[in-house]
Amino acid sequence: MRRNWRIFCEFFRTCLVEELEYRSEFIGNLLSSLFGVGIAILTIQIFFYQTNQLGGWAYADVLVLLGMFNTLQGFINFALRPNMSRLLLHVRKGTLDYILTKPVDSMFYVSFRHLIFWRLIDVFLGLGLIVYGLSQKHYVPTFGDCMVFIISLFSSLVLIYSLWMLLMTTAFWVIRIDDLSFAFDSFFETTRFPIGMYQGWLRIVLTYILPAAFITSTPVMALLGRWNSVTTLLSLVVAGIFLWLSRRFWRYALRSYTSASS
């Protein structure tokens, strides 16, 4: 674990040096992120022109939920997205050979080798939107709320990583699919709104099969003081199970990998 942390710090340093070569892009990226957040808020306001609640959530609550979604999306675009798309190319071109021969865990390497730092703008904008939503609700989270929020946020990040890794690992068999990440994006977009607004079989799938409810709703409920210890522990257990599954699936997939020299 300590060794992987040192390697990640080196990845962090190297990618940061590369990003600093294009500092002029920062302003454009900031404006683009601000525009995206503005459009999302406008969409929510359109919903609330017709109703006082959305899936049982008030306007301020949904703002906090949107902020959480934006924060998690920032982390995804910072670390996961630039690496997962490269995994497809590694498998297709056979360049995964170079990674497998390195003295480092291959799953860790393909997951965190490339980082896009300007995407952290979305994280800070999301956190700002969370603070704004809490101020609209006139609620100040307690110390206990914040601790449960941190635990739930960690569980959400692990769950997001595990689900995406499970999906992208299928590239070892379906290498003709150009953008498997599109399927994950479609799933992740469902977490932008309260799970309660979905009905029928879709709500069952997003709650019990693909645990979207744990990704954004659980951390937000913690910030709003509506958490309970059972849900928090369950989120950790679910994240741990999916991480274990993704790890096992990766090792199984490597057995099916045909290297460039084969």
Secondary structure, 3 states (H helix, E strand, C coil): CHHHHHHHHHHHHHHHHHHHHHCCHHHHHHHHHHHHHHHHHHHHHHHHCCCCCECCECHHHHHHHHHHHHHHHHHHHHHHHHHHHHHHHHHHHCCHHHHHCCCCCHHHHHHHCCCCHHHHHHHHHHHHHHHHHHHHHCCCCCHHHHHHHHHHHHHHHHHHHHHHHHHHHHHHCCCCCCCCHHHHHHHHHHHHCCHHHCCHHHHHHHHHHCCHHHCCHHHHHHHCCCCCHHHHHHHHHHHHHHHHHHHHHHHHHHCCCCCCCC
